[in-house]
Amino acid sequence: MKRASKEQPLWRDEFSVQSATEKYVARRQFSKFLVLTSLGMFIGNIWILVRSWFAVKPSFAPQRITGSADIAVGEVTLFSYPTAEDPCILIRTSADTLVAYSQKCTHLSCAVYFAKEHGRLECPCHEGYFSVKDGSVLQGPPPRPLPRITLKRDGDAIIATGVEI
Amino acid sequence: MTRRGGLTAIDGAIALIAILLVIQMWLLTATLESYLSGHSEPILPAAIISGAIFIACAGLFVFVRRIDADVRSKDLYR
């Protein structure tokens, strides 16, 4: 039977795995994993950057807005542009001024409405308010202005020609 | 440096790396949301900051390895 050395007990001599050492290596491996995750997210940011450099600005076909001729001052009409899944709101702010915006709130895509008494576009979900002049955010959680629909007048008809983000 | 001191330093470095990772994760999701909504202005600054965070994480990892080598060289596990 093997005898323990004078300095160490038998179990320490014979048992080669040391728990403190094992834990120590696990911390190092974990930190390596975290750094590799950080590298992955940095690569993700670079990928988005490269994609943005090669992104093609979309162009949209002009579309006549039906019902736009009979809107009174302070009244609105709803339409879809550029696709049926893009609801928009057209507002006559004065006798000769019409503005149109996407109706999707830039916070969580709730439908905004025109609050005539306040003269602004309001989102009922989280009380986000937008300026009717330029769609900028007046108050609330929306992070960006409302996309503006560019308009063109063709006689009595109003034509939507594009989207300004 | 003692073994206990070394482990404490490593634990602190790992905690710091984890915090930086959370920030970087938020940055990535915010950048993606901005890109998908058509706004490309914050993408370049976000990529630069993400790179800086990665360099900080790599620096902390080098620190962890150095502490590890230092403690091991003192042969404190006997």
gemmi code that builds the backbone of each chain (N, CA, C; Angstrom):
import gemmi

chains = {
    "A": [
        ("MET", (0.848, -1.180, 0.000), (0.000, 0.000, 0.000), (0.886, 1.233, 0.000)),
        ("LYS", (0.534, 2.214, -0.832), (1.373, 3.396, -0.946), (1.198, 4.219, 0.318)),
        ("ARG", (2.302, 4.800, 0.733), (2.228, 5.641, 1.929), (2.171, 7.100, 1.504)),
        ("ALA", (1.481, 7.896, 2.246), (1.445, 9.324, 1.961), (2.812, 9.921, 2.244)),
        ("SER", (3.182, 10.934, 1.467), (4.446, 11.614, 1.750), (4.289, 12.394, 3.050)),
        ("LYS", (5.398, 12.838, 3.560), (5.341, 13.504, 4.868), (4.592, 14.814, 4.774)),
        ("GLU", (4.757, 15.505, 3.583), (4.155, 16.838, 3.488), (2.669, 16.771, 3.117)),
        ("GLN", (2.282, 15.808, 2.304), (0.913, 15.773, 1.802), (0.210, 14.515, 2.278)),
        ("PRO", (-1.119, 14.632, 2.540), (-1.882, 13.413, 2.826), (-2.019, 12.582, 1.557)),
        ("LEU", (-2.408, 11.319, 1.713), (-2.449, 10.406, 0.574), (-3.430, 10.880, -0.484)),
        ("TRP", (-4.600, 11.370, -0.053), (-5.622, 11.741, -1.027), (-5.144, 12.887, -1.925)),
        ("ARG", (-4.333, 13.781, -1.378), (-3.857, 14.896, -2.182), (-2.817, 14.426, -3.187)),
        ("ASP", (-2.022, 13.458, -2.785), (-1.028, 12.897, -3.691), (-1.687, 12.163, -4.851)),
        ("GLU", (-2.765, 11.429, -4.551), (-3.336, 10.525, -5.541), (-4.422, 11.177, -6.396)),
        ("PHE", (-5.082, 12.204, -5.821), (-6.206, 12.813, -6.538), (-5.697, 14.020, -7.308)),
        ("SER", (-5.715, 13.918, -8.646), (-5.028, 14.939, -9.447), (-5.872, 16.154, -9.768)),
        ("VAL", (-7.182, 16.005, -9.688), (-8.040, 17.141, -10.066), (-8.205, 18.064, -8.865)),
        ("GLN", (-7.919, 19.334, -9.080), (-8.039, 20.286, -7.969), (-9.200, 21.232, -8.272)),
        ("SER", (-10.139, 21.305, -7.363), (-11.376, 22.057, -7.646), (-11.099, 23.536, -7.849)),
        ("ALA", (-10.150, 24.077, -7.110), (-9.871, 25.513, -7.258), (-9.329, 25.790, -8.661)),
        ("THR", (-8.440, 24.892, -9.121), (-7.883, 25.056, -10.465), (-8.972, 24.935, -11.512)),
        ("GLU", (-9.873, 23.978, -11.299), (-10.935, 23.750, -12.280), (-11.843, 24.972, -12.383)),
        ("LYS", (-12.196, 25.553, -11.233), (-13.044, 26.761, -11.250), (-12.310, 27.886, -11.962)),
        ("TYR", (-11.046, 28.008, -11.740), (-10.243, 29.097, -12.298), (-10.248, 29.027, -13.810)),
        ("VAL", (-10.097, 27.858, -14.355), (-10.117, 27.714, -15.818), (-11.503, 28.052, -16.341)),
        ("ALA", (-12.570, 27.705, -15.638), (-13.922, 28.002, -16.104), (-14.143, 29.508, -16.214)),
        ("ARG", (-13.599, 30.282, -15.301), (-13.759, 31.736, -15.391), (-13.074, 32.259, -16.647)),
        ("ARG", (-11.909, 31.721, -16.934), (-11.163, 32.197, -18.108), (-11.917, 31.847, -19.388)),
        ("GLN", (-12.446, 30.636, -19.419), (-13.200, 30.223, -20.609), (-14.467, 31.071, -20.751)),
        ("PHE", (-15.122, 31.384, -19.647), (-16.330, 32.201, -19.691), (-16.015, 33.598, -20.206)),
        ("SER", (-14.930, 34.175, -19.733), (-14.575, 35.516, -20.197), (-14.223, 35.488, -21.679)),
        ("LYS", (-13.612, 34.405, -22.152), (-13.314, 34.272, -23.580), (-14.614, 34.226, -24.372)),
        ("PHE", (-15.579, 33.493, -23.865), (-16.883, 33.410, -24.519), (-17.535, 34.790, -24.590)),
        ("LEU", (-17.462, 35.554, -23.506), (-18.063, 36.888, -23.502), (-17.391, 37.796, -24.539)),
        ("VAL", (-16.084, 37.725, -24.630), (-15.369, 38.574, -25.593), (-15.719, 38.164, -27.021)),
        ("LEU", (-15.866, 36.881, -27.267), (-16.265, 36.436, -28.607), (-17.680, 36.918, -28.935)),
        ("THR", (-18.548, 36.941, -27.928), (-19.898, 37.484, -28.138), (-19.824, 38.962, -28.488)),
        ("SER", (-18.951, 39.689, -27.796), (-18.768, 41.105, -28.101), (-18.270, 41.288, -29.539)),
        ("LEU", (-17.349, 40.417, -29.959), (-16.860, 40.483, -31.335), (-17.987, 40.234, -32.322)),
        ("GLY", (-18.836, 39.272, -32.003), (-19.977, 38.974, -32.876), (-20.903, 40.173, -33.021)),
        ("MET", (-21.149, 40.871, -31.937), (-22.036, 42.037, -32.014), (-21.367, 43.188, -32.765)),
        ("PHE", (-20.066, 43.328, -32.620), (-19.354, 44.351, -33.392), (-19.445, 44.033, -34.885)),
        ("ILE", (-19.284, 42.774, -35.241), (-19.414, 42.365, -36.648), (-20.827, 42.656, -37.142)),
        ("GLY", (-21.811, 42.460, -36.273), (-23.195, 42.780, -36.640), (-23.359, 44.256, -36.961)),
        ("ASN", (-22.763, 45.115, -36.158), (-22.832, 46.556, -36.424), (-22.150, 46.905, -37.751)),
        ("ILE", (-21.028, 46.247, -38.024), (-20.317, 46.504, -39.282), (-21.163, 46.051, -40.471)),
        ("TRP", (-21.844, 44.940, -40.292), (-22.708, 44.426, -41.367), (-23.830, 45.415, -41.675)),
        ("ILE", (-24.434, 45.971, -40.635), (-25.482, 46.973, -40.838), (-24.905, 48.192, -41.543)),
        ("LEU", (-23.693, 48.590, -41.173), (-23.056, 49.759, -41.801), (-22.833, 49.504, -43.292)),
        ("VAL", (-22.316, 48.330, -43.628), (-22.046, 48.009, -45.038), (-23.365, 47.952, -45.818)),
        ("ARG", (-24.387, 47.362, -45.197), (-25.693, 47.298, -45.863), (-26.241, 48.703, -46.140)),
        ("SER", (-26.026, 49.600, -45.199), (-26.556, 50.955, -45.385), (-25.838, 51.671, -46.522)),
        ("TRP", (-24.552, 51.372, -46.723), (-23.804, 51.991, -47.822), (-24.348, 51.550, -49.183)),
        ("PHE", (-24.819, 50.316, -49.272), (-25.273, 49.784, -50.543), (-26.790, 49.804, -50.695)),
        ("ALA", (-27.470, 50.414, -49.716), (-28.935, 50.442, -49.784), (-29.370, 51.378, -50.905)),
        ("VAL", (-30.364, 50.947, -51.656), (-30.905, 51.762, -52.748), (-32.112, 52.519, -52.216)),
        ("LYS", (-32.115, 53.829, -52.465), (-33.246, 54.620, -51.972), (-34.489, 54.235, -52.767)),
        ("PRO", (-35.556, 53.839, -52.101), (-36.737, 53.391, -52.855), (-37.451, 54.566, -53.518)),
        ("SER", (-38.017, 54.317, -54.669), (-38.837, 55.328, -55.333), (-40.250, 54.763, -55.466)),
        ("PHE", (-41.220, 55.634, -55.347), (-42.611, 55.196, -55.352), (-43.369, 55.847, -56.491)),
        ("ALA", (-44.308, 55.094, -57.053), (-45.097, 55.618, -58.151), (-46.087, 56.648, -57.623)),
        ("PRO", (-46.323, 57.713, -58.379), (-47.324, 58.700, -57.949), (-48.704, 58.065, -57.862)),
        ("GLN", (-49.498, 58.580, -56.956), (-50.840, 58.021, -56.747), (-51.797, 59.155, -56.404)),
        ("ARG", (-52.930, 59.150, -57.101), (-53.926, 60.167, -56.829), (-54.633, 59.844, -55.526)),
        ("ILE", (-54.837, 60.878, -54.705), (-55.525, 60.679, -53.423), (-56.993, 60.987, -53.658)),
        ("THR", (-57.826, 60.008, -53.535), (-59.252, 60.219, -53.779), (-59.871, 60.952, -52.600)),
        ("GLY", (-60.816, 61.815, -52.909), (-61.524, 62.539, -51.851), (-60.769, 63.730, -51.320)),
        ("SER", (-59.652, 64.087, -51.972), (-58.849, 65.176, -51.416), (-59.403, 66.544, -51.783)),
        ("ALA", (-60.244, 66.617, -52.808), (-60.688, 67.927, -53.282), (-61.690, 68.574, -52.345)),
        ("ASP", (-62.415, 67.758, -51.568), (-63.539, 68.308, -50.804), (-63.236, 68.445, -49.315)),
        ("ILE", (-61.998, 68.446, -48.951), (-61.682, 68.512, -47.514), (-61.784, 69.971, -47.067)),
        ("ALA", (-62.476, 70.165, -45.951), (-62.563, 71.518, -45.382), (-61.309, 71.793, -44.556)),
        ("VAL", (-61.098, 73.051, -44.214), (-59.938, 73.413, -43.392), (-60.081, 72.739, -42.026)),
        ("GLY", (-59.006, 72.094, -41.593), (-59.031, 71.398, -40.309), (-59.544, 69.979, -40.400)),
        ("GLU", (-59.934, 69.551, -41.604), (-60.441, 68.190, -41.761), (-59.368, 67.306, -42.392)),
        ("VAL", (-59.618, 66.002, -42.329), (-58.618, 65.048, -42.823), (-59.266, 64.041, -43.755)),
        ("THR", (-58.429, 63.384, -44.519), (-58.867, 62.212, -45.254), (-57.762, 61.156, -45.136)),
        ("LEU", (-58.181, 59.917, -45.090), (-57.209, 58.830, -44.942), (-57.007, 58.166, -46.295)),
        ("PHE", (-55.785, 57.729, -46.528), (-55.494, 57.019, -47.770), (-54.313, 56.086, -47.505)),
        ("SER", (-53.988, 55.282, -48.491), (-52.859, 54.356, -48.355), (-51.832, 54.695, -49.422)),
        ("TYR", (-50.587, 54.823, -48.985), (-49.516, 55.117, -49.930), (-48.176, 54.752, -49.302)),
        ("PRO", (-47.225, 54.111, -49.970), (-47.265, 53.638, -51.354), (-47.972, 52.301, -51.564)),
        ("THR", (-48.194, 51.551, -50.465), (-48.898, 50.276, -50.633), (-50.138, 50.289, -49.755)),
        ("ALA", (-50.951, 49.277, -49.883), (-52.177, 49.194, -49.088), (-51.885, 49.008, -47.612)),
        ("GLU", (-50.665, 48.564, -47.288), (-50.299, 48.351, -45.882), (-49.689, 49.595, -45.239)),
        ("ASP", (-49.698, 50.716, -45.952), (-49.105, 51.951, -45.430), (-50.182, 53.014, -45.280)),
        ("PRO", (-50.867, 53.059, -44.163), (-51.924, 54.058, -43.982), (-51.325, 55.452, -43.827)),
        ("CYS", (-51.996, 56.427, -44.425), (-51.535, 57.818, -44.384), (-52.713, 58.721, -44.045)),
        ("ILE", (-52.388, 59.933, -43.636), (-53.410, 60.917, -43.273), (-53.092, 62.228, -43.970)),
        ("LEU", (-54.111, 62.763, -44.619), (-53.978, 64.033, -45.340), (-54.781, 65.084, -44.577)),
        ("ILE", (-54.162, 66.223, -44.314), (-54.805, 67.255, -43.498), (-54.768, 68.571, -44.261)),
        ("ARG", (-55.904, 69.240, -44.298), (-55.927, 70.593, -44.865), (-55.752, 71.558, -43.696)),
        ("THR", (-54.578, 72.172, -43.611), (-54.290, 73.066, -42.483), (-54.759, 74.497, -42.745)),
        ("SER", (-54.875, 74.867, -44.024), (-55.427, 76.187, -44.352), (-56.078, 76.068, -45.726)),
        ("ALA", (-56.600, 77.165, -46.225), (-57.354, 77.106, -47.478), (-56.499, 76.580, -48.639)),
        ("ASP", (-55.214, 76.919, -48.609), (-54.381, 76.487, -49.741), (-53.197, 75.627, -49.305)),
        ("THR", (-53.282, 75.029, -48.114), (-52.167, 74.202, -47.633), (-52.665, 72.812, -47.246)),
        ("LEU", (-52.031, 71.835, -47.852), (-52.330, 70.452, -47.509), (-51.033, 69.770, -47.100)),
        ("VAL", (-51.083, 68.971, -46.051), (-49.927, 68.175, -45.632), (-50.386, 66.740, -45.446)),
        ("ALA", (-49.460, 65.832, -45.643), (-49.791, 64.419, -45.471), (-48.625, 63.701, -44.801)),
        ("TYR", (-48.967, 62.769, -43.923), (-47.959, 62.004, -43.192), (-48.371, 60.540, -43.133)),
        ("SER", (-47.388, 59.725, -42.856), (-47.708, 58.334, -42.548), (-48.498, 58.309, -41.246)),
        ("GLN", (-49.472, 57.435, -41.185), (-50.310, 57.396, -39.992), (-49.740, 56.479, -38.908)),
        ("LYS", (-48.628, 55.827, -39.214), (-48.036, 54.903, -38.226), (-47.133, 55.693, -37.294)),
        ("CYS", (-47.456, 55.666, -36.019), (-46.607, 56.327, -35.035), (-45.217, 55.679, -35.054)),
        ("THR", (-44.189, 56.499, -34.947), (-42.819, 55.973, -35.024), (-42.389, 55.272, -33.736)),
        ("HIS", (-43.267, 55.257, -32.736), (-42.944, 54.556, -31.493), (-43.260, 53.073, -31.637)),
        ("LEU", (-44.572, 52.758, -31.727), (-44.971, 51.353, -31.848), (-46.055, 51.159, -32.897)),
        ("SER", (-46.087, 52.077, -33.883), (-46.949, 51.932, -35.068), (-48.444, 52.024, -34.791)),
        ("CYS", (-48.839, 52.653, -33.701), (-50.274, 52.920, -33.518), (-50.701, 53.972, -34.546)),
        ("ALA", (-52.012, 54.017, -34.846), (-52.517, 54.979, -35.823), (-52.688, 56.343, -35.165)),
        ("VAL", (-52.014, 57.356, -35.723), (-52.145, 58.704, -35.176), (-53.397, 59.360, -35.761)),
        ("TYR", (-53.943, 60.329, -35.059), (-55.112, 61.058, -35.548), (-54.839, 62.545, -35.390)),
        ("PHE", (-55.631, 63.352, -36.126), (-55.459, 64.800, -36.077), (-56.367, 65.363, -34.991)),
        ("ALA", (-55.755, 65.956, -33.965), (-56.516, 66.590, -32.887), (-56.733, 68.049, -33.285)),
        ("LYS", (-57.912, 68.338, -33.804), (-58.182, 69.666, -34.359), (-58.079, 70.747, -33.282)),
        ("GLU", (-58.529, 70.410, -32.068), (-58.540, 71.435, -31.024), (-57.138, 71.836, -30.598)),
        ("HIS", (-56.183, 70.933, -30.757), (-54.802, 71.236, -30.397), (-53.935, 71.533, -31.615)),
        ("GLY", (-54.447, 71.253, -32.780), (-53.682, 71.516, -33.995), (-52.450, 70.654, -34.118)),
        ("ARG", (-52.559, 69.397, -33.747), (-51.395, 68.525, -33.824), (-51.862, 67.089, -34.088)),
        ("LEU", (-50.933, 66.261, -34.446), (-51.208, 64.834, -34.631), (-50.899, 64.125, -33.315)),
        ("GLU", (-51.816, 63.297, -32.884), (-51.647, 62.644, -31.595), (-51.734, 61.129, -31.747)),
        ("CYS", (-50.938, 60.465, -30.941), (-50.985, 59.003, -30.888), (-51.687, 58.609, -29.601)),
        ("PRO", (-52.767, 57.832, -29.679), (-53.533, 57.531, -28.469), (-52.883, 56.489, -27.571)),
        ("CYS", (-51.896, 55.774, -28.085), (-51.340, 54.657, -27.310), (-50.507, 55.131, -26.120)),
        ("HIS", (-49.539, 56.043, -26.408), (-48.633, 56.467, -25.334), (-48.485, 57.977, -25.304)),
        ("GLU", (-49.507, 58.681, -25.818), (-49.531, 60.149, -25.783), (-48.301, 60.759, -26.453)),
        ("GLY", (-47.998, 60.258, -27.628), (-46.977, 60.895, -28.447), (-47.650, 61.931, -29.333)),
        ("TYR", (-47.051, 63.127, -29.397), (-47.644, 64.197, -30.201), (-46.661, 64.619, -31.293)),
        ("PHE", (-47.211, 64.923, -32.469), (-46.383, 65.338, -33.604), (-46.889, 66.678, -34.123)),
        ("SER", (-45.947, 67.474, -34.637), (-46.324, 68.758, -35.221), (-46.985, 68.521, -36.574)),
        ("VAL", (-48.025, 69.265, -36.862), (-48.699, 69.111, -38.147), (-47.927, 69.860, -39.236)),
        ("LYS", (-47.031, 70.749, -38.837), (-46.275, 71.516, -39.838), (-45.205, 70.662, -40.502)),
        ("ASP", (-44.461, 69.891, -39.681), (-43.359, 69.115, -40.260), (-43.285, 67.687, -39.729)),
        ("GLY", (-44.229, 67.277, -38.919), (-44.233, 65.917, -38.396), (-43.244, 65.665, -37.282)),
        ("SER", (-42.590, 66.702, -36.774), (-41.588, 66.495, -35.727), (-42.271, 66.115, -34.412)),
        ("VAL", (-41.502, 65.487, -33.553), (-42.055, 65.011, -32.285), (-42.158, 66.190, -31.314)),
        ("LEU", (-43.348, 66.390, -30.763), (-43.560, 67.454, -29.790), (-43.446, 66.921, -28.370)),
        ("GLN", (-43.881, 65.693, -28.188), (-43.915, 65.144, -26.836), (-44.046, 63.639, -26.928)),
        ("GLY", (-43.560, 62.953, -25.899), (-43.837, 61.528, -25.782), (-42.693, 60.646, -26.248)),
        ("PRO", (-42.926, 59.339, -26.264), (-41.872, 58.372, -26.554), (-41.475, 58.184, -28.013)),
        ("PRO", (-42.198, 58.716, -29.011), (-41.743, 58.473, -30.383), (-40.322, 58.969, -30.602)),
        ("PRO", (-39.478, 58.146, -31.203), (-38.074, 58.532, -31.362), (-37.792, 59.380, -32.598)),
        ("ARG", (-38.708, 59.331, -33.588), (-38.426, 60.011, -34.866), (-39.669, 60.740, -35.349)),
        ("PRO", (-39.479, 61.718, -36.257), (-40.648, 62.399, -36.818), (-41.461, 61.440, -37.689)),
        ("LEU", (-42.693, 61.822, -37.937), (-43.531, 61.039, -38.846), (-42.998, 61.184, -40.280)),
        ("PRO", (-42.913, 60.086, -41.037), (-42.542, 60.220, -42.452), (-43.557, 61.088, -43.185)),
        ("ARG", (-43.030, 62.015, -43.979), (-43.911, 62.947, -44.680), (-44.164, 62.449, -46.087)),
        ("ILE", (-45.402, 62.569, -46.525), (-45.774, 62.187, -47.891), (-45.693, 63.452, -48.745)),
        ("THR", (-44.860, 63.403, -49.779), (-44.747, 64.577, -50.652), (-45.951, 64.610, -51.585)),
        ("LEU", (-46.482, 65.815, -51.785), (-47.711, 65.991, -52.559), (-47.462, 66.880, -53.766)),
        ("LYS", (-48.310, 66.695, -54.763), (-48.252, 67.536, -55.952), (-49.692, 67.818, -56.350)),
        ("ARG", (-49.962, 69.033, -56.753), (-51.315, 69.374, -57.162), (-51.413, 69.272, -58.685)),
        ("ASP", (-52.463, 68.621, -59.119), (-52.711, 68.490, -60.560), (-54.143, 68.921, -60.821)),
        ("GLY", (-54.313, 70.218, -61.007), (-55.669, 70.750, -61.121), (-56.343, 70.677, -59.765)),
        ("ASP", (-57.472, 69.983, -59.709), (-58.159, 69.800, -58.425), (-57.680, 68.560, -57.686)),
        ("ALA", (-56.901, 67.752, -58.369), (-56.475, 66.480, -57.745), (-55.187, 66.670, -56.976)),
        ("ILE", (-55.057, 65.916, -55.904), (-53.819, 65.887, -55.118), (-53.151, 64.543, -55.391)),
        ("ILE", (-51.874, 64.607, -55.751), (-51.132, 63.399, -56.083), (-50.038, 63.172, -55.028)),
        ("ALA", (-49.992, 61.978, -54.484), (-48.878, 61.615, -53.599), (-47.731, 61.146, -54.480)),
        ("THR", (-46.530, 61.721, -54.266), (-45.418, 61.419, -55.163), (-44.258, 60.696, -54.484)),
        ("GLY", (-44.169, 60.717, -53.174), (-43.039, 60.052, -52.518), (-43.155, 60.135, -51.017)),
        ("VAL", (-42.173, 59.515, -50.366), (-42.142, 59.492, -48.905), (-40.806, 60.061, -48.450)),
        ("GLU", (-40.854, 61.054, -47.587), (-39.634, 61.618, -46.998), (-39.488, 61.094, -45.571)),
        ("ILE", (-38.405, 60.386, -45.362), (-38.203, 59.808, -44.030), (-37.364, 60.764, -43.186)),
    ],
    "B": [
        ("MET", (0.593, 38.597, -5.932), (-0.867, 38.591, -5.720), (-1.290, 37.216, -5.213)),
        ("THR", (-2.164, 37.201, -4.233), (-2.639, 35.932, -3.700), (-3.699, 35.339, -4.619)),
        ("ARG", (-3.997, 34.081, -4.361), (-5.027, 33.423, -5.164), (-6.369, 34.102, -4.977)),
        ("ARG", (-6.681, 34.440, -3.743), (-7.970, 35.082, -3.480), (-8.046, 36.441, -4.179)),
        ("GLY", (-6.952, 37.197, -4.087), (-6.929, 38.492, -4.753), (-7.063, 38.355, -6.264)),
        ("GLY", (-6.398, 37.325, -6.798), (-6.481, 37.091, -8.237), (-7.894, 36.758, -8.669)),
        ("LEU", (-8.565, 35.900, -7.896), (-9.941, 35.529, -8.249), (-10.870, 36.732, -8.140)),
        ("THR", (-10.654, 37.563, -7.148), (-11.491, 38.762, -7.010), (-11.310, 39.693, -8.202)),
        ("ALA", (-10.054, 39.857, -8.617), (-9.787, 40.731, -9.769), (-10.437, 40.161, -11.033)),
        ("ILE", (-10.351, 38.854, -11.183), (-10.945, 38.232, -12.373), (-12.461, 38.356, -12.343)),
        ("ASP", (-13.061, 38.143, -11.179), (-14.520, 38.295, -11.060), (-14.941, 39.723, -11.414)),
        ("GLY", (-14.189, 40.687, -10.955), (-14.502, 42.081, -11.276), (-14.396, 42.353, -12.765)),
        ("ALA", (-13.368, 41.808, -13.409), (-13.194, 42.012, -14.844), (-14.336, 41.364, -15.623)),
        ("ILE", (-14.753, 40.175, -15.199), (-15.852, 39.493, -15.890), (-17.145, 40.285, -15.726)),
        ("ALA", (-17.376, 40.834, -14.526), (-18.584, 41.642, -14.310), (-18.580, 42.863, -15.228)),
        ("LEU", (-17.412, 43.468, -15.359), (-17.294, 44.653, -16.226), (-17.540, 44.281, -17.689)),
        ("ILE", (-17.011, 43.140, -18.115), (-17.234, 42.679, -19.489), (-18.725, 42.449, -19.725)),
        ("ALA", (-19.401, 41.867, -18.731), (-20.837, 41.598, -18.881), (-21.622, 42.904, -19.016)),
        ("ILE", (-21.264, 43.917, -18.240), (-21.956, 45.209, -18.338), (-21.734, 45.829, -19.715)),
        ("LEU", (-20.497, 45.779, -20.193), (-20.209, 46.324, -21.524), (-20.978, 45.565, -22.599)),
        ("LEU", (-21.150, 44.279, -22.374), (-21.875, 43.455, -23.350), (-23.345, 43.857, -23.418)),
        ("VAL", (-23.932, 44.160, -22.274), (-25.338, 44.594, -22.245), (-25.493, 45.901, -23.023)),
        ("ILE", (-24.545, 46.812, -22.810), (-24.592, 48.086, -23.533), (-24.448, 47.855, -25.030)),
        ("GLN", (-23.543, 46.963, -25.394), (-23.316, 46.698, -26.809), (-24.535, 46.039, -27.456)),
        ("MET", (-25.216, 45.210, -26.670), (-26.422, 44.549, -27.178), (-27.517, 45.579, -27.449)),
        ("TRP", (-27.684, 46.521, -26.531), (-28.678, 47.579, -26.735), (-28.319, 48.403, -27.976)),
        ("LEU", (-27.023, 48.690, -28.115), (-26.562, 49.492, -29.247), (-26.879, 48.798, -30.570)),
        ("LEU", (-26.683, 47.490, -30.613), (-26.941, 46.735, -31.840), (-28.421, 46.763, -32.189)),
        ("THR", (-29.283, 46.558, -31.188), (-30.723, 46.544, -31.477), (-31.215, 47.931, -31.880)),
        ("ALA", (-30.695, 48.972, -31.232), (-31.107, 50.334, -31.596), (-30.632, 50.681, -33.011)),
        ("THR", (-29.422, 50.250, -33.363), (-28.893, 50.522, -34.699), (-29.721, 49.792, -35.753)),
        ("LEU", (-30.073, 48.555, -35.469), (-30.859, 47.774, -36.432), (-32.233, 48.400, -36.629)),
        ("GLU", (-32.844, 48.846, -35.528), (-34.163, 49.476, -35.607), (-34.089, 50.762, -36.420)),
        ("SER", (-33.029, 51.514, -36.218), (-32.854, 52.762, -36.956), (-32.647, 52.487, -38.449)),
        ("TYR", (-31.857, 51.486, -38.777), (-31.600, 51.141, -40.179), (-32.868, 50.669, -40.864)),
        ("LEU", (-33.634, 49.835, -40.178), (-34.845, 49.291, -40.788), (-35.912, 50.365, -40.983)),
        ("SER", (-35.845, 51.429, -40.196), (-36.831, 52.499, -40.373), (-36.370, 53.519, -41.401)),
        ("GLY", (-35.175, 53.311, -41.969), (-34.714, 54.182, -43.045), (-33.798, 55.312, -42.615)),
        ("HIS", (-33.438, 55.345, -41.342), (-32.545, 56.403, -40.868), (-31.128, 55.844, -40.738)),
        ("SER", (-30.223, 56.396, -41.540), (-28.867, 55.837, -41.545), (-27.855, 56.719, -40.817)),
        ("GLU", (-28.301, 57.834, -40.236), (-27.332, 58.745, -39.609), (-26.606, 58.136, -38.415)),
        ("PRO", (-27.302, 57.394, -37.521), (-26.577, 56.904, -36.343), (-25.786, 55.628, -36.563)),
        ("ILE", (-25.794, 55.091, -37.781), (-25.183, 53.763, -37.975), (-23.663, 53.828, -37.831)),
        ("LEU", (-23.033, 54.814, -38.461), (-21.567, 54.904, -38.367), (-21.103, 55.180, -36.939)),
        ("PRO", (-21.660, 56.166, -36.231), (-21.247, 56.356, -34.827), (-21.477, 55.107, -33.978)),
        ("ALA", (-22.558, 54.403, -34.233), (-22.837, 53.192, -33.451), (-21.786, 52.122, -33.716)),
        ("ALA", (-21.363, 51.992, -34.976), (-20.332, 51.003, -35.297), (-19.012, 51.355, -34.622)),
        ("ILE", (-18.692, 52.638, -34.582), (-17.437, 53.068, -33.935), (-17.494, 52.777, -32.439)),
        ("ILE", (-18.622, 53.089, -31.807), (-18.745, 52.858, -30.363), (-18.733, 51.361, -30.069)),
        ("SER", (-19.374, 50.573, -30.925), (-19.368, 49.127, -30.732), (-17.938, 48.587, -30.814)),
        ("GLY", (-17.156, 49.119, -31.749), (-15.757, 48.713, -31.858), (-14.968, 49.087, -30.616)),
        ("ALA", (-15.237, 50.264, -30.074), (-14.546, 50.695, -28.855), (-14.906, 49.774, -27.689)),
        ("ILE", (-16.161, 49.386, -27.610), (-16.582, 48.482, -26.526), (-15.909, 47.126, -26.686)),
        ("PHE", (-15.813, 46.653, -27.928), (-15.148, 45.361, -28.151), (-13.674, 45.439, -27.739)),
        ("ILE", (-13.020, 46.551, -28.074), (-11.613, 46.712, -27.694), (-11.474, 46.729, -26.174)),
        ("ALA", (-12.417, 47.381, -25.502), (-12.391, 47.399, -24.029), (-12.566, 45.985, -23.472)),
        ("CYS", (-13.487, 45.226, -24.059), (-13.699, 43.836, -23.603), (-12.446, 42.998, -23.844)),
        ("ALA", (-11.818, 43.185, -25.008), (-10.594, 42.439, -25.309), (-9.485, 42.815, -24.333)),
        ("GLY", (-9.403, 44.097, -23.988), (-8.411, 44.540, -23.018), (-8.626, 43.906, -21.652)),
        ("LEU", (-9.889, 43.816, -21.250), (-10.198, 43.172, -19.971), (-9.877, 41.681, -20.023)),
        ("PHE", (-10.081, 41.062, -21.152), (-9.742, 39.639, -21.284), (-8.229, 39.439, -21.169)),
        ("VAL", (-7.469, 40.332, -21.788), (-5.998, 40.259, -21.667), (-5.600, 40.425, -20.204)),
        ("PHE", (-6.292, 41.315, -19.494), (-6.051, 41.514, -18.059), (-6.326, 40.219, -17.285)),
        ("VAL", (-7.423, 39.555, -17.629), (-7.770, 38.293, -16.951), (-6.675, 37.265, -17.172)),
        ("ARG", (-6.210, 37.164, -18.394), (-5.161, 36.175, -18.701), (-3.864, 36.512, -17.970)),
        ("ARG", (-3.585, 37.794, -17.853), (-2.351, 38.188, -17.176), (-2.429, 37.848, -15.681)),
        ("ILE", (-3.558, 38.127, -15.076), (-3.739, 37.785, -13.660), (-3.623, 36.273, -13.483)),
        ("ASP", (-4.249, 35.548, -14.382), (-4.217, 34.092, -14.324), (-2.779, 33.583, -14.402)),
        ("ALA", (-2.024, 34.117, -15.354), (-0.635, 33.672, -15.497), (0.188, 34.051, -14.270)),
        ("ASP", (-0.097, 35.224, -13.730), (0.650, 35.703, -12.574), (0.412, 34.800, -11.361)),
        ("VAL", (-0.857, 34.460, -11.137), (-1.176, 33.630, -9.975), (-0.642, 32.218, -10.173)),
        ("ARG", (-0.760, 31.713, -11.373), (-0.272, 30.347, -11.624), (1.238, 30.268, -11.456)),
        ("SER", (1.927, 31.340, -11.863), (3.384, 31.301, -11.788), (3.846, 31.259, -10.343)),
        ("LYS", (3.019, 31.737, -9.442), (3.389, 31.713, -8.034), (3.077, 30.356, -7.415)),
        ("ASP", (2.438, 29.493, -8.192), (2.217, 28.093, -7.787), (1.487, 28.035, -6.468)),
        ("LEU", (0.311, 28.675, -6.476), (-0.402, 28.780, -5.219), (-1.405, 27.675, -5.008)),
        ("TYR", (-1.416, 26.697, -5.941), (-2.437, 25.677, -5.812), (-1.927, 24.426, -5.135)),
        ("ARG", (-0.689, 24.481, -4.701), (-0.165, 23.297, -3.988), (-0.527, 23.351, -2.504)),
    ],
}
model = gemmi.Model(1)
for chain_id, residues in chains.items():
    chain = gemmi.Chain(chain_id)
    for i, (resn, *xyz) in enumerate(residues, 1):
        res = gemmi.Residue()
        res.name, res.seqid = resn, gemmi.SeqId(i, " ")
        for name, pos in zip(("N", "CA", "C"), xyz):
            atom = gemmi.Atom()
            atom.name, atom.element = name, gemmi.Element(name[0])
            atom.pos, atom.b_iso = gemmi.Position(*pos), 0.0
            res.add_atom(atom)
        chain.add_residue(res)
    model.add_chain(chain)
structure = gemmi.Structure()
structure.add_model(model)
structure.setup_entities()
